[in-house]
Amino acid sequence: MNINKSIKSGIRVSKRFGLLYNFIAGFLLLSFLLRLVFFIWQYNEVSWQPFAFIETMAAGLFFDLGVCSFIALPSVLYVFLLPNRFIGSVADKSLTYFFFTLTILVLAFTFFAEITFWEEFRTRFNFIAVDYLIYTNEVISNIKESYPLPVLLGGVVAVTALILFILVKKGIFKATFTTQVSFRQRAVALASAAAVMFFYITFIKNTDAEWSANRYNNEISKAGIYSFFAEFRNNRMDYADFYTTISDSKAFAMARNEVKETSSQFKDQGNSILRNVDNTGVEAKPNVVFILMESMSASFMAEFGNAKNITPNMDALAQNSILFSNLYATGTRTVRGMEAVTLCIPPTPGQSIVKRPDNHGLLTVQSVFKEHDYKSNFFYGGDGYFDNMNSYFGGNGFTIYDRGHGSVLSDDIKTTRHHIEDTDVTFENAWGICDGDIYKKMIAVADEHYAKGEPFFNFVMTTSNHKPYTYPAGKIDIPSGTGRDGAVKYADYAVGQMLREAKTKPWFKNTVFVLIADHCASSAGKDEIDVANYHIPAMIYNLPNGINEKITKQCSQIDLFPTLFALLHWDYSSNFFGKDVLQSQFTNRALMGTYRKLTLMKDNKVLILSDQKKQHFYNYNVKDNNLTLQTMNKPFLNEAISWYQSADYLFVHKLLREQPAHNVFVAANTLKKTN
């Protein structure tokens, strides 16, 4: 009798939770199929070894069950709280249909979003996805312009409708609304769901999915939703908590040894790299136009082996400038490039300094220009609210020109913001006005400064080489919106047009143009760090003495401005980790990373620091773009730690700020040189 009751009770529970059971089964099946899609997508780079395939799928199932527990808990809680007499009522049916349909809609959209995210970044949802949630206007506009939105949304609705139809046809909803359940059964179900959720939250980290040496297998092992919320929780990373450390005194002793030059004298002892840089020679004072080019990989240029002829202007420029042929980006996002070129600092873990609070009044390259009496301007074709750009640049002395509105940024930012008017715009997409338009605005502002006799430092951030890859029609021979090659070719065309226009200006002869990419078009690969996808072009054009040279030394974005300042024979106070590449004692090295992986490369040796206090040492084969694991080199490890630990320390302890002695030092040395 008791056995029969138990069987009947189990059947009742099964029917009451039938909707949940079917949802879990369907979610696990679709997640499995999505992983198969990603496996096939990366067919030549993912590991297909039987054990690797099985472990990838098993790890994926484990994380999918974690997602299911999060989604199931509200449903089980609802069943727990709902009295039996209300089961099957209008309210019960309405709430169940509404929230079940909403959940399926959201998950269907998420599956589509994962595919588009993988297409661009070759990862599951990560830090970038969290950022994109904040800047909805740009992201939604980009999606509208990059994808057939009606088709995607129609697909989401169709998938949802199909699932509902199948469940109704199978009688799952009917059983749900006609089956009662005891309090004990409710309590067991709730306790089980809560326990599973607690287990995942407390003991499981998203990084536990990173079991393989093949990065693609690791990413496919993850669950997109789980990854998203893991990154949402962990957007701040303290170096000392997550990474291998040495004593601060040792870190700074090594860092000081790395950044010292024959022209520099340190100001302080201990945990500091603050120094005076005294470059010999007579100071030149040209205007400087600095262009940070969106996603301009070195691999796009014929100079570096591309045969498509999509960068003819930049390739011509490379033959008539100082070309850095072996320079690497510090990161994979625009804000990392901005951080690197303005602060000349290695990438610290977590958010870029551009996006962090308390990042105003820092000793940046603008500080150096300011002490040489330059007017500094930042030009961006979109709304500079995106990625906190206006706050960062405005808070560090730049006048802002962007498509946002408002004359003053905020009470604590003492600078001006100029709105780029519609009359100055010929073409605009989700990310902003086209490169041609932003260059025209920059030239107009340069004309204004020249008319007033003011030397200027114009910092331009371009946008055209970005999805949806749209640009003005009729400018190049590749139709707008057809792909990356067209966007690259238009970006190159716009640079050429800008230089041709600038050459007609009276200020051109006394203006240096500096071009560099913010990051590569793609950064992902099968290895922890895909070194080739950090290689970017950089050029200094139209120097006063007409120097043209190809610099083959391995270097970083952080070295660009220190090298320029040396070429101009400027004296300045420096907190920069970057150095003058042209000095004979410069040692080949590049610093690069993601928001979690921190890398030191010296020639063909690569050391990667990871959170959880892990590190790996590799040999890099340039020809095959392949990393081969090596036995750990302890001195190399300590050197890598010193770069990143000291950089993080300086920001956390607010030691990257402008120093009062800076003004006196520059004024004194300027007077000395002019006399």
C-alpha positions as CSV (number, residue, x, y, z in Angstrom):
1,M,0.0,0.0,0.0
2,N,2.8,2.4,0.9
3,I,4.7,1.4,-2.2
4,N,1.7,2.2,-4.4
5,K,1.3,5.6,-2.7
6,S,5.0,6.4,-3.3
7,I,4.7,5.5,-7.0
8,K,1.6,7.6,-7.4
9,S,3.2,10.4,-5.5
10,G,6.2,10.2,-7.8
11,I,4.0,10.3,-10.8
12,R,2.2,13.4,-9.5
13,V,5.5,15.2,-8.8
14,S,6.7,14.2,-12.3
15,K,3.6,15.7,-13.9
16,R,3.5,18.8,-11.8
17,F,7.1,19.5,-12.7
18,G,6.8,18.1,-16.2
19,L,7.1,21.6,-17.7
20,L,10.4,22.1,-15.9
21,Y,11.7,18.7,-16.8
22,N,11.0,19.3,-20.5
23,F,12.6,22.7,-20.3
24,I,15.8,21.3,-18.8
25,A,16.0,18.5,-21.4
26,G,15.4,20.9,-24.2
27,F,18.0,23.4,-22.9
28,L,20.6,20.7,-22.5
29,L,20.0,19.4,-26.0
30,L,20.2,22.9,-27.6
31,S,23.4,23.7,-25.6
32,F,24.9,20.4,-26.9
33,L,24.0,21.3,-30.5
34,L,25.5,24.8,-30.0
35,R,28.8,23.3,-28.9
36,L,28.8,21.1,-32.0
37,V,28.2,24.2,-34.1
38,F,31.3,25.8,-32.5
39,F,33.3,22.7,-32.9
40,I,32.6,22.6,-36.6
41,W,33.1,26.4,-36.9
42,Q,36.6,26.1,-35.5
43,Y,37.2,22.8,-37.3
44,N,40.9,23.3,-38.0
45,E,41.8,24.8,-34.7
46,V,39.9,23.0,-32.0
47,S,41.1,19.6,-30.6
48,W,39.1,16.7,-32.0
49,Q,40.9,14.0,-30.1
50,P,38.3,11.7,-28.6
51,F,39.2,12.5,-25.0
52,A,39.3,16.2,-25.6
53,F,35.9,16.1,-27.4
54,I,34.3,14.1,-24.6
55,E,35.8,16.3,-21.8
56,T,34.7,19.4,-23.6
57,M,31.1,18.1,-23.9
58,A,31.1,16.8,-20.3
59,A,32.4,20.1,-18.9
60,G,29.8,21.9,-20.9
61,L,27.0,19.6,-19.5
62,F,28.3,20.4,-16.0
63,F,28.0,24.1,-16.5
64,D,24.7,23.8,-18.3
65,L,23.3,22.1,-15.3
66,G,24.4,25.1,-13.2
67,V,22.5,27.4,-15.6
68,C,19.4,25.1,-15.3
69,S,19.6,25.3,-11.5
70,F,19.5,29.2,-11.6
71,I,16.6,29.2,-14.0
72,A,14.7,26.4,-12.2
73,L,14.9,27.9,-8.7
74,P,12.2,30.7,-9.3
75,S,9.9,28.0,-10.9
76,V,10.3,25.7,-8.0
77,L,9.8,28.5,-5.5
78,Y,6.6,29.4,-7.3
79,V,5.3,25.8,-7.0
80,F,6.4,25.8,-3.3
81,L,4.4,28.9,-2.5
82,L,1.3,28.3,-4.6
83,P,-1.5,26.6,-2.6
84,N,-3.1,23.5,-4.3
85,R,-6.5,25.1,-4.6
86,F,-5.0,27.7,-7.0
87,I,-3.4,25.2,-9.3
88,G,-5.0,25.4,-12.7
89,S,-6.7,28.8,-11.9
90,V,-6.7,31.6,-14.4
91,A,-3.9,33.3,-12.4
92,D,-1.8,30.2,-12.3
93,K,-2.2,29.6,-16.1
94,S,-1.5,33.3,-16.9
95,L,1.6,33.5,-14.8
96,T,2.9,30.1,-16.0
97,Y,2.3,30.8,-19.7
98,F,3.7,34.3,-19.4
99,F,6.9,33.5,-17.6
100,F,7.6,30.3,-19.4
101,T,7.2,32.1,-22.8
102,L,9.4,35.0,-21.6
103,T,12.1,32.6,-20.4
104,I,12.1,30.7,-23.8
105,L,12.2,34.0,-25.7
106,V,15.2,35.3,-23.7
107,L,17.0,32.0,-24.0
108,A,16.3,31.7,-27.7
109,F,17.6,35.2,-28.2
110,T,20.7,34.3,-26.0
111,F,21.5,31.4,-28.3
112,F,21.3,33.6,-31.4
113,A,23.4,36.2,-29.5
114,E,26.1,33.7,-28.6
115,I,26.5,32.8,-32.3
116,T,26.9,36.5,-33.3
117,F,29.3,37.1,-30.4
118,W,31.4,34.0,-31.3
119,E,31.5,35.3,-34.9
120,E,33.2,38.5,-33.8
121,F,35.2,37.5,-30.7
122,R,35.6,33.6,-30.9
123,T,34.7,33.4,-27.2
124,R,31.7,32.7,-25.0
125,F,30.2,35.8,-23.3
126,N,32.9,37.6,-21.4
127,F,33.9,41.0,-20.1
128,I,33.0,42.6,-23.4
129,A,29.5,41.3,-23.3
130,V,29.1,42.9,-19.8
131,D,30.4,46.2,-21.2
132,Y,28.0,46.0,-24.1
133,L,25.0,45.6,-21.7
134,I,25.9,49.1,-20.4
135,Y,26.1,50.8,-23.8
136,T,22.8,49.7,-25.3
137,N,22.3,52.5,-27.8
138,E,25.5,51.7,-29.7
139,V,25.2,48.0,-29.4
140,I,21.5,47.8,-30.5
141,S,22.3,50.2,-33.4
142,N,25.2,48.0,-34.4
143,I,23.1,44.9,-34.3
144,K,20.4,46.5,-36.5
145,E,23.0,47.6,-39.1
146,S,25.1,44.4,-39.0
147,Y,22.4,41.7,-39.1
148,P,18.9,41.2,-40.6
149,L,17.2,42.0,-37.3
150,P,13.7,41.1,-38.5
151,V,14.9,37.7,-39.5
152,L,16.7,37.2,-36.2
153,L,13.8,38.3,-34.1
154,G,11.4,36.4,-36.3
155,G,13.6,33.3,-35.7
156,V,13.5,33.9,-31.9
157,V,9.7,34.2,-32.0
158,A,9.3,31.1,-34.3
159,V,11.5,28.9,-32.1
160,T,9.5,30.0,-29.0
161,A,6.2,29.3,-30.8
162,L,7.4,25.9,-31.9
163,I,8.5,24.9,-28.4
164,L,5.1,26.1,-26.9
165,F,3.2,24.2,-29.6
166,I,5.1,20.9,-29.0
167,L,4.6,21.2,-25.2
168,V,0.9,21.9,-25.6
169,K,0.5,19.1,-28.1
170,K,2.2,16.7,-25.7
171,G,-0.2,17.7,-22.9
172,I,2.6,19.0,-20.7
173,F,0.7,22.2,-19.8
174,K,-2.5,20.3,-19.1
175,A,-0.7,17.9,-16.7
176,T,0.9,20.9,-15.0
177,F,-2.4,22.6,-14.3
178,T,-4.2,19.4,-13.1
179,T,-1.7,17.8,-10.8
180,Q,-1.5,18.7,-7.1
181,V,1.6,18.2,-5.0
182,S,2.2,17.8,-1.3
183,F,4.1,20.2,0.9
184,R,6.8,17.7,1.5
185,Q,7.3,17.2,-2.2
186,R,7.5,21.0,-2.7
187,A,10.0,21.4,0.1
188,V,12.2,18.6,-1.3
189,A,12.2,20.1,-4.8
190,L,12.9,23.6,-3.5
191,A,15.7,22.4,-1.2
192,S,17.3,20.4,-4.0
193,A,17.2,23.3,-6.5
194,A,18.6,25.7,-3.9
195,A,21.3,23.3,-2.9
196,V,22.5,22.9,-6.5
197,M,22.5,26.6,-7.0
198,F,24.4,27.2,-3.8
199,F,26.9,24.6,-4.8
200,Y,27.6,26.3,-8.2
201,I,27.7,29.8,-6.7
202,T,30.0,28.8,-3.8
203,F,32.4,26.3,-5.3
204,I,32.4,26.6,-9.1
205,K,34.2,29.2,-11.0
206,N,33.9,29.9,-14.7
207,T,37.7,29.4,-15.0
208,D,37.2,25.7,-14.0
209,A,36.1,25.2,-17.6
210,E,39.7,26.0,-18.7
211,W,41.1,22.6,-18.5
212,S,42.7,22.3,-21.9
213,A,45.8,23.8,-23.6
214,N,43.5,24.6,-26.5
215,R,41.7,27.8,-25.9
216,Y,38.8,26.9,-28.2
217,N,38.1,23.7,-26.3
218,N,38.0,25.8,-23.1
219,E,35.6,28.3,-24.5
220,I,33.3,25.7,-25.9
221,S,33.3,24.0,-22.5
222,K,31.7,27.1,-21.0
223,A,28.0,28.0,-20.9
224,G,27.4,31.4,-22.3
225,I,24.9,32.5,-19.6
226,Y,27.1,31.2,-16.8
227,S,30.1,33.0,-18.3
228,F,28.2,36.3,-18.6
229,F,27.1,36.4,-15.0
230,A,30.6,35.2,-13.8
231,E,32.2,38.1,-15.6
232,F,29.4,40.5,-14.3
233,R,30.5,39.5,-10.8
234,N,34.2,39.7,-11.4
235,N,34.8,43.0,-13.3
236,R,37.3,44.2,-10.8
237,M,40.5,42.2,-10.3
238,D,43.1,43.1,-7.7
239,Y,46.5,42.0,-8.9
240,A,47.7,40.8,-5.5
241,D,44.6,38.7,-4.9
242,F,44.6,36.9,-8.3
243,Y,48.2,36.7,-9.6
244,T,51.6,35.5,-8.5
245,T,53.5,38.2,-6.7
246,I,56.9,39.0,-5.4
247,S,57.7,41.7,-2.8
248,D,56.8,45.2,-3.9
249,S,60.4,46.3,-3.3
250,K,61.7,43.6,-5.6
251,A,59.1,44.4,-8.2
252,F,60.0,48.1,-8.3
253,A,63.7,47.4,-8.3
254,M,63.3,45.3,-11.4
255,A,60.8,47.7,-13.0
256,R,63.1,50.7,-12.5
257,N,65.9,48.7,-14.1
258,E,63.7,48.0,-17.1
259,V,62.5,51.6,-17.6
260,K,65.8,53.4,-17.0
261,E,67.5,55.2,-19.9
262,T,70.8,57.1,-20.2
263,S,68.7,60.2,-20.4
264,S,66.6,59.7,-17.3
265,Q,67.1,60.3,-13.5
266,F,64.8,58.9,-10.9
267,K,63.2,61.4,-8.6
268,D,62.2,59.0,-5.7
269,Q,63.6,55.8,-4.2
270,G,61.4,52.8,-3.4
271,N,58.1,52.0,-5.0
272,S,58.2,54.5,-7.8
273,I,59.4,54.8,-11.4
274,L,58.9,58.6,-11.5
275,R,61.9,60.2,-13.3
276,N,63.1,63.1,-15.3
277,V,63.9,62.5,-18.9
278,D,66.5,64.8,-20.3
279,N,66.8,64.4,-24.1
280,T,69.8,66.1,-25.7
281,G,69.5,68.5,-28.7
282,V,67.4,71.5,-29.5
283,E,63.7,71.0,-28.9
284,A,61.4,71.0,-32.0
285,K,57.8,72.1,-31.5
286,P,55.7,70.8,-34.3
287,N,51.9,70.3,-34.1
288,V,51.0,66.7,-33.5
289,V,48.1,64.9,-35.1
290,F,47.7,61.5,-33.5
291,I,45.3,58.9,-35.1
292,L,44.3,55.8,-33.2
293,M,42.9,53.6,-35.9
294,E,40.1,51.1,-35.1
295,S,41.0,47.5,-35.6
296,M,43.8,48.1,-38.1
297,S,45.8,44.8,-37.9
298,A,49.3,44.8,-39.4
299,S,48.2,41.8,-41.5
300,F,45.9,44.1,-43.6
301,M,48.9,45.9,-45.1
302,A,51.0,44.9,-48.1
303,E,54.0,45.9,-46.0
304,F,53.3,42.8,-43.9
305,G,52.4,40.4,-46.7
306,N,48.7,41.2,-47.5
307,A,48.1,40.8,-51.3
308,K,44.6,42.4,-51.5
309,N,45.8,46.0,-52.0
310,I,43.4,47.3,-49.4
311,T,45.8,49.8,-47.7
312,P,47.6,51.6,-50.6
313,N,47.8,54.9,-48.7
314,M,49.2,53.4,-45.5
315,D,51.7,51.3,-47.5
316,A,52.9,54.3,-49.3
317,L,53.2,56.2,-45.9
318,A,55.2,53.3,-44.5
319,Q,57.9,54.0,-47.0
320,N,58.1,57.7,-46.1
321,S,58.0,57.6,-42.3
322,I,59.4,56.0,-39.2
323,L,57.7,52.6,-39.3
324,F,57.5,50.4,-36.3
325,S,57.4,47.0,-38.0
326,N,57.5,44.8,-34.9
327,L,55.1,46.6,-32.5
328,Y,52.4,44.9,-30.5
329,A,49.1,46.1,-29.0
330,T,48.7,45.8,-25.3
331,G,45.1,44.5,-25.5
332,T,42.1,43.6,-27.5
333,R,39.8,46.6,-27.0
334,T,39.9,50.3,-27.9
335,V,40.1,51.4,-24.3
336,R,43.2,49.3,-23.8
337,G,44.9,51.0,-26.8
338,M,43.9,54.4,-25.4
339,E,45.3,53.4,-22.0
340,A,48.5,52.2,-23.5
341,V,49.2,55.3,-25.7
342,T,48.2,57.9,-23.2
343,L,49.6,56.4,-20.0
344,C,52.3,54.3,-21.5
345,I,51.5,51.5,-19.0
346,P,51.2,47.7,-19.3
347,P,47.6,46.4,-19.2
348,T,46.5,45.7,-15.6
349,P,43.9,43.0,-14.9
350,G,40.2,43.8,-15.1
351,Q,38.9,47.0,-16.6
352,S,41.0,49.3,-18.5
353,I,42.1,52.4,-16.5
354,V,40.0,54.4,-19.1
355,K,36.9,52.9,-17.6
356,R,37.8,53.0,-13.9
357,P,36.8,55.5,-11.4
358,D,39.3,58.0,-10.0
359,N,41.2,58.2,-13.3
360,H,41.3,62.0,-13.6
361,G,44.4,64.2,-13.2
362,L,46.9,61.5,-14.2
363,L,50.3,62.1,-15.6
364,T,49.6,61.3,-19.3
365,V,51.1,62.2,-22.6
366,Q,48.8,65.2,-22.5
367,S,50.6,66.4,-19.4
368,V,53.8,66.5,-21.4
369,F,52.1,68.4,-24.3
370,K,50.5,70.8,-21.8
371,E,53.8,71.7,-20.2
372,H,55.0,72.6,-23.7
373,D,52.1,74.9,-24.2
374,Y,50.0,72.7,-26.6
375,K,46.3,72.7,-26.9
376,S,45.1,69.1,-26.6
377,N,41.9,67.9,-28.3
378,F,40.1,64.5,-28.5
379,F,38.0,63.7,-31.5
380,Y,35.5,60.9,-31.6
381,G,32.8,60.3,-34.2
382,G,30.3,58.7,-31.8
383,D,29.0,59.7,-28.4
384,G,32.1,59.8,-26.1
385,Y,30.0,58.5,-23.2
386,F,30.7,55.1,-24.7
387,D,33.5,53.3,-22.8
388,N,33.8,56.3,-20.5
389,M,36.0,58.1,-23.1
390,N,34.8,61.6,-22.5
391,S,35.2,61.3,-18.7
392,Y,38.8,59.9,-19.1
393,F,40.0,62.4,-21.8
394,G,38.1,65.3,-20.3
395,G,39.4,64.5,-16.8
396,N,42.9,64.5,-18.2
397,G,42.9,67.9,-19.9
398,F,41.6,67.2,-23.4
399,T,38.9,69.4,-25.1
400,I,36.2,67.0,-26.4
401,Y,34.7,66.9,-29.9
402,D,32.1,64.2,-30.3
403,R,28.5,63.6,-31.3
404,G,27.2,63.8,-27.8
405,H,25.4,66.9,-26.6
406,G,26.4,69.4,-23.8
407,S,29.0,72.0,-23.4
408,V,30.4,70.9,-20.0
409,L,31.0,67.3,-19.1
410,S,30.5,67.4,-15.3
411,D,31.4,69.6,-12.4
412,D,34.7,67.8,-11.7
413,I,35.9,68.0,-15.3
414,K,37.2,71.4,-16.1
415,T,37.2,71.2,-19.9
416,T,34.9,71.9,-22.8
417,R,32.8,69.5,-24.9
418,H,31.9,70.4,-28.4
419,H,29.0,68.8,-30.2
420,I,29.8,67.8,-33.8
421,E,26.8,69.3,-35.7
422,D,24.7,67.5,-38.3
423,T,26.0,70.0,-40.9
424,D,29.5,68.5,-40.5
425,V,28.3,65.0,-41.2
426,T,27.9,63.3,-44.5
427,F,27.7,59.7,-43.3
428,E,27.0,58.1,-39.9
429,N,26.3,54.5,-38.7
430,A,25.9,52.9,-35.3
431,W,29.4,53.8,-34.1
432,G,29.5,57.3,-35.3
433,I,30.4,59.5,-38.2
434,C,32.7,58.2,-40.9
435,D,36.4,58.6,-40.8
436,G,36.3,61.2,-43.5
437,D,34.0,63.4,-41.5
438,I,36.0,63.2,-38.3
439,Y,39.2,64.1,-40.1
440,K,37.5,67.2,-41.7
441,K,36.4,68.3,-38.2
442,M,39.9,67.8,-36.9
443,I,41.4,69.8,-39.7
444,A,38.9,72.6,-39.1
445,V,39.9,72.8,-35.4
446,A,43.6,72.7,-36.5
447,D,42.9,75.7,-38.7
448,E,41.5,77.5,-35.7
449,H,44.5,76.9,-33.5
450,Y,46.9,77.9,-36.2
451,A,45.0,81.1,-36.7
452,K,45.6,81.9,-33.0
453,G,49.2,80.9,-33.1
454,E,48.6,77.9,-30.7
455,P,50.5,74.6,-31.2
456,F,48.0,71.7,-31.1
457,F,47.9,68.0,-30.2
458,N,44.9,66.5,-31.9
459,F,44.0,62.9,-30.8
460,V,41.6,61.3,-33.3
461,M,39.8,58.0,-32.6
462,T,38.4,56.5,-35.8
463,T,35.3,54.2,-36.1
464,S,34.8,53.1,-39.7
465,N,36.7,49.9,-39.5
466,H,34.1,48.3,-37.3
467,K,30.9,46.2,-37.9
468,P,28.6,46.9,-39.7
469,Y,31.5,47.9,-42.0
470,T,29.5,50.7,-43.7
471,Y,30.9,54.0,-45.1
472,P,30.1,56.6,-47.8
473,A,29.2,55.1,-51.2
474,G,31.5,55.8,-54.2
475,K,34.7,56.3,-52.3
476,I,36.3,52.9,-52.9
477,D,35.7,50.0,-55.3
478,I,34.2,47.7,-52.5
479,P,30.5,48.3,-51.8
480,S,29.7,49.5,-48.3
481,G,28.5,47.0,-45.8
482,T,30.0,44.0,-47.5
483,G,32.7,43.1,-45.1
484,R,35.9,43.9,-43.3
485,D,38.1,44.4,-46.4
486,G,35.9,47.2,-47.5
487,A,36.0,48.9,-44.1
488,V,39.8,48.6,-44.0
489,K,40.1,50.0,-47.5
490,Y,37.8,52.9,-46.7
491,A,39.7,53.7,-43.5
492,D,42.9,53.7,-45.6
493,Y,41.2,55.9,-48.2
494,A,40.1,58.4,-45.5
495,V,43.7,58.6,-44.2
496,G,45.0,59.4,-47.7
497,Q,42.3,62.1,-48.2
498,M,43.1,63.6,-44.8
499,L,46.8,63.9,-45.6
500,R,46.1,65.4,-49.1
501,E,43.9,68.0,-47.5
502,A,46.4,68.7,-44.7
503,K,49.1,69.3,-47.3
504,T,47.2,72.3,-48.5
505,K,47.3,73.9,-45.1
506,P,50.0,76.4,-43.9
507,W,50.5,74.4,-40.7
508,F,51.3,71.1,-42.5
509,K,55.1,71.7,-42.8
510,N,55.3,72.0,-39.0
511,T,53.0,69.1,-38.2
512,V,53.9,65.5,-37.3
513,F,51.4,62.8,-38.0
514,V,51.4,59.6,-35.8
515,L,49.3,56.6,-36.8
516,I,48.8,53.5,-34.8
517,A,46.1,50.8,-34.4
518,D,44.1,50.5,-31.1
519,H,44.2,46.7,-31.4
520,C,43.9,44.0,-34.1
521,A,40.6,43.1,-35.9
522,S,40.7,39.7,-34.1
523,S,42.5,38.6,-31.0
524,A,41.3,35.0,-30.5
525,G,43.2,31.8,-31.4
526,K,43.7,28.3,-30.1
527,D,46.5,29.4,-27.7
528,E,46.1,31.4,-24.4
529,I,47.4,34.5,-26.2
530,D,47.4,34.6,-30.0
531,V,50.6,36.6,-30.5
532,A,50.1,37.3,-34.2
533,N,46.7,38.9,-33.4
534,Y,48.5,41.7,-31.4
535,H,50.8,42.8,-34.2
536,I,49.8,46.3,-35.3
537,P,51.3,49.0,-37.6
538,A,52.6,52.3,-36.2
539,M,54.1,55.2,-38.1
540,I,55.5,58.7,-37.4
541,Y,55.3,60.9,-40.5
542,N,56.6,64.3,-41.4
543,L,59.2,64.9,-38.7
544,P,61.0,68.2,-38.9
545,N,64.3,66.7,-39.9
546,G,62.6,64.3,-42.4
547,I,63.8,61.1,-40.8
548,N,62.5,57.9,-42.4
549,E,63.4,54.6,-40.9
550,K,62.1,51.1,-40.3
551,I,62.4,50.1,-36.7
552,T,62.5,46.3,-36.4
553,K,62.9,46.2,-32.7
554,Q,60.2,44.3,-30.8
555,C,58.3,46.9,-28.9
556,S,54.9,47.9,-27.6
557,Q,52.2,50.6,-27.9
558,I,53.5,52.1,-24.6
559,D,56.8,53.0,-26.4
560,L,55.3,55.2,-29.1
561,F,55.1,58.5,-27.4
562,P,58.4,58.2,-25.4
563,T,60.1,57.6,-28.8
564,L,58.3,60.6,-30.4
565,F,59.3,62.9,-27.4
566,A,62.9,61.7,-27.9
567,L,62.8,62.5,-31.6
568,L,61.6,66.0,-30.7
569,H,64.3,66.4,-28.1
570,W,61.8,67.1,-25.3
571,D,62.5,67.0,-21.6
572,Y,59.7,65.8,-19.4
573,S,58.7,64.2,-16.2
574,S,57.7,60.6,-16.7
575,N,55.7,57.9,-14.9
576,F,55.8,55.9,-18.2
577,F,56.7,52.3,-18.5
578,G,57.4,53.0,-22.2
579,K,60.9,53.9,-23.5
580,D,62.6,55.5,-26.4
581,V,62.9,52.5,-28.8
582,L,65.8,54.2,-30.7
583,Q,68.1,54.2,-27.7
584,S,70.9,51.6,-28.1
585,Q,70.2,49.9,-24.8
586,F,66.5,49.3,-25.6
587,T,65.8,45.6,-25.1
588,N,63.3,43.8,-27.3
589,R,60.1,43.2,-25.4
590,A,56.3,43.5,-25.8
591,L,53.6,43.6,-23.2
592,M,50.1,42.4,-24.0
593,G,47.1,40.7,-22.5
594,T,43.4,40.3,-22.1
595,Y,41.5,41.5,-19.0
596,R,42.7,38.2,-17.3
597,K,45.9,37.1,-19.2
598,L,49.0,39.3,-18.8
599,T,51.9,38.6,-21.1
600,L,55.6,39.4,-21.4
601,M,57.2,38.6,-24.8
602,K,60.9,38.9,-25.4
603,D,61.9,37.8,-28.9
604,N,60.5,34.3,-29.2
605,K,59.9,33.7,-25.4
606,V,56.4,34.3,-24.0
607,L,55.3,34.2,-20.4
608,I,51.7,34.4,-19.6
609,L,50.4,35.2,-16.1
610,S,46.9,34.1,-15.3
611,D,44.5,34.6,-12.4
612,Q,44.4,31.8,-9.8
613,K,48.1,32.6,-9.5
614,K,49.0,30.5,-12.5
615,Q,51.7,31.1,-15.1
616,H,53.0,29.4,-18.3
617,F,56.2,29.8,-20.2
618,Y,56.3,29.2,-24.0
619,N,58.5,29.3,-27.0
620,Y,56.8,31.2,-29.9
621,N,57.2,30.0,-33.4
622,V,56.5,33.1,-35.6
623,K,56.2,31.1,-38.8
624,D,53.5,28.8,-37.5
625,N,52.1,31.3,-34.9
626,N,52.3,28.6,-32.4
627,L,53.2,28.5,-28.7
628,T,55.1,25.5,-27.3
629,L,55.1,25.0,-23.5
630,Q,58.5,25.2,-21.9
631,T,59.9,24.5,-18.4
632,M,59.4,27.6,-16.3
633,N,62.2,30.2,-16.4
634,K,62.2,31.8,-12.9
635,P,64.1,35.0,-13.8
636,F,61.8,35.5,-16.7
637,L,58.8,34.9,-14.5
638,N,60.0,37.5,-11.9
639,E,60.5,40.0,-14.7
640,A,57.0,39.5,-16.0
641,I,55.6,39.9,-12.5
642,S,57.5,43.1,-11.9
643,W,56.0,44.8,-14.9
644,Y,52.4,44.1,-14.0
645,Q,52.6,44.2,-10.2
646,S,54.3,47.6,-10.2
647,A,51.9,49.0,-12.8
648,D,48.9,47.9,-10.7
649,Y,50.5,49.2,-7.5
650,L,51.0,52.7,-9.0
651,F,47.3,53.0,-10.0
652,V,45.9,51.5,-6.8
653,H,48.1,53.8,-4.7
654,K,47.3,56.9,-6.8
655,L,50.9,57.3,-7.9
656,L,50.1,57.9,-11.6
657,R,49.0,61.4,-10.9
658,E,50.7,64.6,-12.2
659,Q,53.4,65.8,-9.9
660,P,53.9,69.4,-8.8
661,A,57.6,69.3,-9.6
662,H,56.7,68.4,-13.3
663,N,56.1,72.1,-14.2
664,V,59.3,73.3,-12.7
665,F,61.4,70.6,-14.3
666,V,60.1,71.2,-17.8
667,A,60.2,75.0,-17.6
668,A,63.9,74.9,-16.4
669,N,65.0,72.5,-19.1
670,T,63.1,74.3,-21.8
671,L,64.8,77.6,-20.8
672,K,68.2,75.8,-20.8
673,K,67.7,74.4,-24.3
674,T,66.4,77.6,-25.8
675,N,69.4,79.5,-24.4
